[in-house]
């Protein structure tokens, strides 16, 4: 599936792993994907998240408050949790549903926003962002970026 990812989306995956390691976590979960989207900084997802007032520093702090800081990550590479794997699979569905050939950061964000019970959505809410508004803003940006969609 990663072969369909844009360079930015692939970078998000790498940064998600880096964030999990930095936090001492032993696997990559939705909160690390959220941090990866923010840390990547240039994709449509980062544009949406920052327009909602979310910063990497604030999100990282909220992740620490929610799930704590782990001991240390030892596995190389870190595995994805089932929930994070489902988000990445769903990002493909988001792309296909719109007739897009590639999976971009915007598709990852939309997939991330599907499940309101994840740590990522709790972090968004704790930061004052509404996941529904984030999804609508992402859809609007997609319409602007992919006018034929």
Secondary structure, DSSP 8 states (H G I E B T S, - for coil): -GGGB-HHHHHHHHHHHHHHHHTT-SEE-HHHHHHHHHHH-SSHHHHHHHHTT--HHHHHHHHHHHH---S---SSS-EE-HHHHHHHHHHHHHHHHTT-SSB-HHHHHHHHHH-TTSHHHHHHHHTT--HHHHHHHHHHHHHHHSTT-
